[in-house]
Amino acid sequence: MILLCLDVSNSHTTIGAFDLASGTRGEVGQGDEALIDHWQVSSDERRTSDEWQVLITGLAARSGIESIDAVSMCCTVPSILVELRAMQDRYYDDLPVAIVGPGVKTGIPIHTDNPREVGADRIVNALAAAELYGGPAVVVDLNGTATIFDVVDADNRYIGGAIAPGVELSLEALARRGAQLRSVELATPRDVVGKNTVEAIQSGLVFGFAGLVDGIVNRIIDSLGADPDHVTVIATGSYPESVVDECTTITTRDPLLTLTGLRLVHERNRG
């Protein structure tokens, strides 16, 4: 049985295909052995439902996947969600399809002021963290647009988190608004004290965001009243390695955590 999963964020879409008939799963932190292949494409709001289908079937065919048996997806871009629903109606109408949102079972209690306003990707990440690692845990989703922190407490409940600007968004804003500044490669400079403009920008981004991550994670752990040694901190998303390498609080790297969460959503709703 082939399960297609789509994680659609503001800048990128991650697509994965699982062979659920294999019955095998990876160890904690080692990925999901049932995952056949995965791909990352741009989240283009101009892409139509038919174009999404052509893209997906083309990628799947390259991995020898001839048919899809079920679909699980989460989307944080309303205009793209409209097209994905149209794709579902036209191409997957006879298949079990789970779109994370109200009415879809996730199995993780959401303890926030307004559970309906929590992003679908955040719920899926919290679900995967609770299932794979157990609480207390902090998921740090470092994508281009935002740096998102999601918290699972010791009772495996989603209790909220924090949102900060993303690395790529900050770099673009700096290049656009700074008259004498420009976009640079996101790499670790020779030293925190930059000897030229490029290194100075790299220092601010790499060490600055590493400090942001560590600072917020430490405050979250303090808020939980937990022993730092007993809190799993998971980096996920299309994170820049240069930033994560400088973070002292990250304990696990799982870039495909959201895809695993979508597989879990399918399993909780397939009946």
TORMI-481480 format. One record per residue (C-alpha): x, y, z; residue number from 1; residue in three letters. Coordinates in Angstrom, 3 decimals, m for minus. Layout:
+----------+----------+----------+-----+-----+
!        X !        Y !        Z !   n ! res !
+----------+----------+----------+-----+-----+
!        X !        Y !        Z ! NUM ! ALA !
...
+----------+----------+----------+-----+-----+
This chain:
+----------+----------+----------+-----+-----+
!        X !        Y !        Z !   n ! res !
+----------+----------+----------+-----+-----+
!    0.000 !    0.000 !    0.000 !   1 ! MET !
!    1.490 !    3.320 !   m1.082 !   2 ! ILE !
!    0.722 !    6.399 !    1.012 !   3 ! LEU !
!    1.391 !    9.823 !   m0.508 !   4 ! LEU !
!    2.161 !   12.606 !    1.998 !   5 ! CYS !
!    2.375 !   16.335 !    1.280 !   6 ! LEU !
!    3.696 !   18.935 !    3.717 !   7 ! ASP !
!    2.978 !   22.350 !    2.177 !   8 ! VAL !
!    4.559 !   25.387 !    3.849 !   9 ! SER !
!    4.898 !   28.987 !    2.689 !  10 ! ASN !
!    8.144 !   28.517 !    0.780 !  11 ! SER !
!    8.622 !   24.784 !    0.168 !  12 ! HIS !
!    6.551 !   21.639 !   m0.204 !  13 ! THR !
!    7.933 !   18.305 !    0.931 !  14 ! THR !
!    6.419 !   15.234 !   m0.706 !  15 ! ILE !
!    6.971 !   11.686 !    0.494 !  16 ! GLY !
!    5.800 !    8.199 !   m0.437 !  17 ! ALA !
!    5.511 !    5.415 !    2.148 !  18 ! PHE !
!    5.210 !    1.701 !    1.527 !  19 ! ASP !
!    2.945 !    0.783 !    4.430 !  20 ! LEU !
!    2.983 !   m2.876 !    3.429 !  21 ! ALA !
!    6.654 !   m3.109 !    4.382 !  22 ! SER !
!    5.744 !   m3.008 !    8.052 !  23 ! GLY !
!    9.177 !   m1.654 !    9.003 !  24 ! THR !
!   10.075 !    1.606 !   10.673 !  25 ! ARG !
!   13.404 !    3.172 !   11.483 !  26 ! GLY !
!   14.866 !    3.659 !   14.908 !  27 ! GLU !
!   14.400 !    6.937 !   16.759 !  28 ! VAL !
!   16.305 !    9.658 !   14.973 !  29 ! GLY !
!   17.077 !    7.401 !   12.002 !  30 ! GLN !
!   14.057 !    8.162 !    9.847 !  31 ! GLY !
!   11.260 !    5.913 !    8.667 !  32 ! ASP !
!   12.265 !    2.795 !    6.765 !  33 ! GLU !
!    8.797 !    2.618 !    5.203 !  34 ! ALA !
!    9.609 !    5.864 !    3.369 !  35 ! LEU !
!   10.322 !    4.959 !   m0.247 !  36 ! ILE !
!   11.432 !    8.383 !   m1.402 !  37 ! ASP !
!   10.892 !   12.073 !   m0.768 !  38 ! HIS !
!   11.183 !   15.284 !   m2.759 !  39 ! TRP !
!   11.104 !   19.038 !   m2.143 !  40 ! GLN !
!    9.515 !   21.536 !   m4.543 !  41 ! VAL !
!    8.563 !   25.194 !   m4.341 !  42 ! SER !
!    5.165 !   26.135 !   m2.910 !  43 ! SER !
!    4.025 !   27.980 !   m6.028 !  44 ! ASP !
!    0.594 !   29.533 !   m5.482 !  45 ! GLU !
!    0.093 !   29.729 !   m9.264 !  46 ! ARG !
!    0.284 !   25.950 !   m9.671 !  47 ! ARG !
!   m3.093 !   24.458 !  m10.593 !  48 ! THR !
!   m4.586 !   21.194 !   m9.371 !  49 ! SER !
!   m3.687 !   19.499 !  m12.654 !  50 ! ASP !
!   m0.117 !   20.770 !  m12.437 !  51 ! GLU !
!    0.180 !   19.429 !   m8.892 !  52 ! TRP !
!   m0.980 !   16.030 !  m10.143 !  53 ! GLN !
!    1.479 !   16.020 !  m13.052 !  54 ! VAL !
!    4.301 !   16.998 !  m10.690 !  55 ! LEU !
!    3.453 !   14.305 !   m8.151 !  56 ! ILE !
!    2.977 !   11.484 !  m10.647 !  57 ! THR !
!    6.203 !   12.444 !  m12.431 !  58 ! GLY !
!    8.240 !   12.322 !   m9.222 !  59 ! LEU !
!    6.588 !    9.081 !   m8.140 !  60 ! ALA !
!    7.255 !    7.434 !  m11.498 !  61 ! ALA !
!   10.976 !    8.178 !  m11.193 !  62 ! ARG !
!   10.969 !    6.030 !   m8.043 !  63 ! SER !
!    9.017 !    3.225 !   m9.666 !  64 ! GLY !
!    5.707 !    4.095 !   m7.994 !  65 ! ILE !
!    2.875 !    3.311 !  m10.392 !  66 ! GLU !
!   m0.171 !    3.990 !   m8.220 !  67 ! SER !
!   m1.212 !    5.760 !   m5.008 !  68 ! ILE !
!   m3.487 !    4.038 !   m2.488 !  69 ! ASP !
!   m3.992 !    6.790 !    0.114 !  70 ! ALA !
!   m3.135 !   10.444 !    0.708 !  71 ! VAL !
!   m2.302 !   12.434 !    3.857 !  72 ! SER !
!   m1.498 !   16.140 !    3.720 !  73 ! MET !
!   m1.174 !   19.355 !    5.680 !  74 ! CYS !
!   m1.111 !   22.809 !    4.117 !  75 ! CYS !
!   m0.576 !   26.265 !    5.636 !  76 ! THR !
!   m1.227 !   28.189 !    2.388 !  77 ! VAL !
!   m4.999 !   28.653 !    1.801 !  78 ! PRO !
!   m4.748 !   29.295 !   m1.965 !  79 ! SER !
!   m2.691 !   26.116 !   m2.471 !  80 ! ILE !
!   m5.062 !   24.129 !   m0.265 !  81 ! LEU !
!   m7.897 !   25.033 !   m2.643 !  82 ! VAL !
!   m5.968 !   23.507 !   m5.556 !  83 ! GLU !
!   m4.991 !   20.429 !   m3.539 !  84 ! LEU !
!   m8.620 !   19.812 !   m2.642 !  85 ! ARG !
!   m9.502 !   20.116 !   m6.324 !  86 ! ALA !
!   m6.749 !   17.618 !   m7.129 !  87 ! MET !
!   m8.169 !   15.284 !   m4.506 !  88 ! GLN !
!  m11.685 !   15.533 !   m5.959 !  89 ! ASP !
!  m10.519 !   14.862 !   m9.514 !  90 ! ARG !
!   m7.741 !   12.290 !   m9.099 !  91 ! TYR !
!   m8.097 !   10.690 !   m5.649 !  92 ! TYR !
!  m11.850 !   10.762 !   m5.074 !  93 ! ASP !
!  m12.021 !    6.997 !   m4.506 !  94 ! ASP !
!   m9.061 !    6.898 !   m2.101 !  95 ! LEU !
!   m8.836 !    7.571 !    1.647 !  96 ! PRO !
!   m7.569 !   11.144 !    1.986 !  97 ! VAL !
!   m6.700 !   12.852 !    5.293 !  98 ! ALA !
!   m6.236 !   16.639 !    5.235 !  99 ! ILE !
!   m5.106 !   17.782 !    8.676 ! 100 ! VAL !
!   m7.649 !   20.159 !   10.140 ! 101 ! GLY !
!  m10.875 !   20.188 !   12.160 ! 102 ! PRO !
!  m12.536 !   16.773 !   12.120 ! 103 ! GLY !
!   m9.345 !   14.823 !   11.433 ! 104 ! VAL !
!   m8.129 !   12.635 !   14.290 ! 105 ! LYS !
!   m4.513 !   13.157 !   15.341 ! 106 ! THR !
!   m4.499 !   11.524 !   18.740 ! 107 ! GLY !
!   m2.649 !   14.375 !   20.450 ! 108 ! ILE !
!   m4.542 !   16.669 !   22.858 ! 109 ! PRO !
!   m4.191 !   20.364 !   21.996 ! 110 ! ILE !
!   m4.051 !   22.586 !   25.069 ! 111 ! HIS !
!   m4.059 !   26.121 !   23.645 ! 112 ! THR !
!   m6.479 !   29.036 !   23.879 ! 113 ! ASP !
!   m7.890 !   28.314 !   20.412 ! 114 ! ASN !
!   m6.943 !   24.887 !   19.022 ! 115 ! PRO !
!   m8.460 !   25.725 !   15.619 ! 116 ! ARG !
!   m5.873 !   28.427 !   14.961 ! 117 ! GLU !
!   m2.878 !   26.127 !   15.446 ! 118 ! VAL !
!   m1.186 !   25.430 !   12.109 ! 119 ! GLY !
!   m1.700 !   21.944 !   10.708 ! 120 ! ALA !
!    2.051 !   21.414 !   10.332 ! 121 ! ASP !
!    2.600 !   22.275 !   13.994 ! 122 ! ARG !
!    0.063 !   19.681 !   15.114 ! 123 ! ILE !
!    1.615 !   17.050 !   12.857 ! 124 ! VAL !
!    5.113 !   17.805 !   14.170 ! 125 ! ASN !
!    3.916 !   17.586 !   17.763 ! 126 ! ALA !
!    2.202 !   14.267 !   17.026 ! 127 ! LEU !
!    5.369 !   12.791 !   15.511 ! 128 ! ALA !
!    7.505 !   14.095 !   18.395 ! 129 ! ALA !
!    5.177 !   12.577 !   20.990 ! 130 ! ALA !
!    4.995 !    9.241 !   19.147 ! 131 ! GLU !
!    8.680 !    8.857 !   18.287 ! 132 ! LEU !
!   10.440 !   10.543 !   21.190 ! 133 ! TYR !
!    7.877 !   11.110 !   23.931 ! 134 ! GLY !
!    7.436 !   14.234 !   26.000 ! 135 ! GLY !
!    8.675 !   16.552 !   27.156 ! 136 ! PRO !
!    9.955 !   17.589 !   23.751 ! 137 ! ALA !
!   10.525 !   20.736 !   21.720 ! 138 ! VAL !
!   10.296 !   20.733 !   17.925 ! 139 ! VAL !
!   12.319 !   23.459 !   16.225 ! 140 ! VAL !
!   11.092 !   23.828 !   12.641 ! 141 ! ASP !
!   13.696 !   25.922 !   10.818 ! 142 ! LEU !
!   12.257 !   26.752 !    7.405 ! 143 ! ASN !
!   12.909 !   29.708 !    5.170 ! 144 ! GLY !
!    9.958 !   31.837 !    6.238 ! 145 ! THR !
!    9.727 !   31.185 !    9.965 ! 146 ! ALA !
!   11.475 !   29.552 !   12.898 ! 147 ! THR !
!    8.751 !   27.703 !   14.775 ! 148 ! ILE !
!    8.977 !   26.144 !   18.232 ! 149 ! PHE !
!    6.347 !   23.590 !   19.278 ! 150 ! ASP !
!    6.166 !   22.102 !   22.751 ! 151 ! VAL !
!    4.953 !   18.688 !   23.917 ! 152 ! VAL !
!    4.721 !   18.293 !   27.686 ! 153 ! ASP !
!    5.462 !   15.225 !   29.818 ! 154 ! ALA !
!    1.884 !   13.987 !   29.290 ! 155 ! ASP !
!    2.313 !   14.088 !   25.481 ! 156 ! ASN !
!   m0.002 !   17.088 !   25.088 ! 157 ! ARG !
!    0.628 !   19.922 !   22.649 ! 158 ! TYR !
!    0.726 !   23.062 !   24.789 ! 159 ! ILE !
!    1.838 !   25.813 !   22.367 ! 160 ! GLY !
!    5.125 !   27.336 !   21.313 ! 161 ! GLY !
!    6.797 !   30.348 !   19.738 ! 162 ! ALA !
!    7.261 !   31.797 !   16.246 ! 163 ! ILE !
!   10.178 !   33.915 !   15.014 ! 164 ! ALA !
!   11.261 !   35.048 !   11.528 ! 165 ! PRO !
!   13.052 !   32.507 !    9.349 ! 166 ! GLY !
!   16.684 !   32.660 !    8.289 ! 167 ! VAL !
!   16.004 !   33.132 !    4.565 ! 168 ! GLU !
!   13.315 !   35.755 !    5.218 ! 169 ! LEU !
!   15.710 !   37.712 !    7.438 ! 170 ! SER !
!   18.481 !   37.511 !    4.849 ! 171 ! LEU !
!   16.163 !   38.723 !    2.083 ! 172 ! GLU !
!   14.902 !   41.606 !    4.225 ! 173 ! ALA !
!   18.450 !   42.628 !    5.115 ! 174 ! LEU !
!   19.541 !   42.646 !    1.468 ! 175 ! ALA !
!   16.423 !   44.481 !    0.352 ! 176 ! ARG !
!   16.426 !   47.216 !    2.999 ! 177 ! ARG !
!   20.162 !   47.655 !    3.498 ! 178 ! GLY !
!   21.559 !   50.073 !    0.920 ! 179 ! ALA !
!   25.120 !   48.717 !    1.131 ! 180 ! GLN !
!   24.250 !   45.129 !    2.031 ! 181 ! LEU !
!   23.613 !   42.176 !   m0.253 ! 182 ! ARG !
!   22.458 !   38.596 !   m0.178 ! 183 ! SER !
!   25.234 !   36.176 !    0.792 ! 184 ! VAL !
!   25.745 !   32.439 !    1.033 ! 185 ! GLU !
!   24.513 !   31.104 !    4.349 ! 186 ! LEU !
!   27.737 !   29.596 !    5.666 ! 187 ! ALA !
!   29.699 !   29.668 !    8.910 ! 188 ! THR !
!   32.293 !   32.478 !    8.812 ! 189 ! PRO !
!   35.875 !   32.135 !    9.984 ! 190 ! ARG !
!   35.078 !   33.898 !   13.238 ! 191 ! ASP !
!   32.173 !   35.585 !   14.978 ! 192 ! VAL !
!   34.012 !   38.866 !   14.332 ! 193 ! VAL !
!   33.589 !   39.307 !   10.588 ! 194 ! GLY !
!   36.550 !   40.826 !    8.738 ! 195 ! LYS !
!   34.394 !   41.954 !    5.795 ! 196 ! ASN !
!   30.744 !   42.655 !    5.023 ! 197 ! THR !
!   29.996 !   39.124 !    3.812 ! 198 ! VAL !
!   31.449 !   37.510 !    6.929 ! 199 ! GLU !
!   29.734 !   40.068 !    9.157 ! 200 ! ALA !
!   26.331 !   39.163 !    7.656 ! 201 ! ILE !
!   27.087 !   35.449 !    7.900 ! 202 ! GLN !
!   28.087 !   35.868 !   11.534 ! 203 ! SER !
!   24.884 !   37.704 !   12.382 ! 204 ! GLY !
!   22.717 !   35.109 !   10.665 ! 205 ! LEU !
!   24.444 !   31.886 !   11.711 ! 206 ! VAL !
!   25.406 !   32.766 !   15.283 ! 207 ! PHE !
!   22.423 !   35.056 !   15.732 ! 208 ! GLY !
!   19.864 !   32.401 !   14.834 ! 209 ! PHE !
!   21.745 !   29.733 !   16.787 ! 210 ! ALA !
!   21.552 !   32.041 !   19.803 ! 211 ! GLY !
!   17.847 !   32.643 !   19.139 ! 212 ! LEU !
!   17.150 !   28.907 !   19.041 ! 213 ! VAL !
!   19.147 !   28.149 !   22.175 ! 214 ! ASP !
!   17.707 !   31.116 !   24.051 ! 215 ! GLY !
!   14.072 !   30.249 !   23.356 ! 216 ! ILE !
!   14.581 !   26.509 !   23.926 ! 217 ! VAL !
!   16.195 !   27.174 !   27.317 ! 218 ! ASN !
!   13.326 !   29.459 !   28.299 ! 219 ! ARG !
!   10.806 !   26.799 !   27.226 ! 220 ! ILE !
!   12.571 !   24.177 !   29.325 ! 221 ! ILE !
!   12.524 !   26.558 !   32.295 ! 222 ! ASP !
!    8.798 !   27.155 !   31.731 ! 223 ! SER !
!    8.171 !   23.399 !   31.717 ! 224 ! LEU !
!   10.135 !   23.012 !   34.944 ! 225 ! GLY !
!   11.860 !   20.037 !   33.327 ! 226 ! ALA !
!   15.342 !   18.605 !   33.602 ! 227 ! ASP !
!   17.159 !   19.727 !   30.417 ! 228 ! PRO !
!   18.729 !   16.265 !   30.150 ! 229 ! ASP !
!   15.244 !   14.743 !   29.868 ! 230 ! HIS !
!   13.897 !   17.052 !   27.142 ! 231 ! VAL !
!   14.272 !   16.022 !   23.499 ! 232 ! THR !
!   14.904 !   18.990 !   21.202 ! 233 ! VAL !
!   14.297 !   18.076 !   17.563 ! 234 ! ILE !
!   15.452 !   20.151 !   14.591 ! 235 ! ALA !
!   13.268 !   19.625 !   11.543 ! 236 ! THR !
!   12.289 !   21.294 !    8.268 ! 237 ! GLY !
!   14.627 !   22.445 !    5.522 ! 238 ! SER !
!   17.001 !   23.806 !    8.128 ! 239 ! TYR !
!   20.421 !   25.264 !    7.287 ! 240 ! PRO !
!   23.089 !   22.930 !    8.645 ! 241 ! GLU !
!   25.361 !   25.873 !    9.432 ! 242 ! SER !
!   22.845 !   27.211 !   11.967 ! 243 ! VAL !
!   21.938 !   23.875 !   13.556 ! 244 ! VAL !
!   25.637 !   22.995 !   13.886 ! 245 ! ASP !
!   26.052 !   26.004 !   16.187 ! 246 ! GLU !
!   23.024 !   25.219 !   18.386 ! 247 ! CYS !
!   23.904 !   23.679 !   21.730 ! 248 ! THR !
!   20.344 !   22.672 !   22.705 ! 249 ! THR !
!   19.466 !   20.517 !   19.673 ! 250 ! ILE !
!   19.586 !   16.828 !   20.622 ! 251 ! THR !
!   18.124 !   15.224 !   17.470 ! 252 ! THR !
!   17.925 !   16.053 !   13.770 ! 253 ! ARG !
!   14.877 !   14.721 !   11.951 ! 254 ! ASP !
!   14.294 !   16.755 !    8.768 ! 255 ! PRO !
!   11.405 !   14.499 !    7.687 ! 256 ! LEU !
!    9.540 !   14.603 !   11.004 ! 257 ! LEU !
!    6.447 !   16.138 !    9.385 ! 258 ! THR !
!    6.177 !   13.356 !    6.804 ! 259 ! LEU !
!    6.288 !   10.792 !    9.599 ! 260 ! THR !
!    3.567 !   12.739 !   11.393 ! 261 ! GLY !
!    1.407 !   12.644 !    8.266 ! 262 ! LEU !
!    1.847 !    8.874 !    8.106 ! 263 ! ARG !
!    0.648 !    8.684 !   11.715 ! 264 ! LEU !
!   m2.384 !   10.853 !   10.862 ! 265 ! VAL !
!   m3.286 !    8.428 !    8.074 ! 266 ! HIS !
!   m3.019 !    5.466 !   10.444 ! 267 ! GLU !
!   m5.339 !    7.165 !   12.950 ! 268 ! ARG !
!   m7.968 !    7.935 !   10.307 ! 269 ! ASN !
!   m7.858 !    4.970 !    7.926 ! 270 ! ARG !
!  m10.787 !    3.237 !    9.648 ! 271 ! GLY !
+----------+----------+----------+-----+-----+
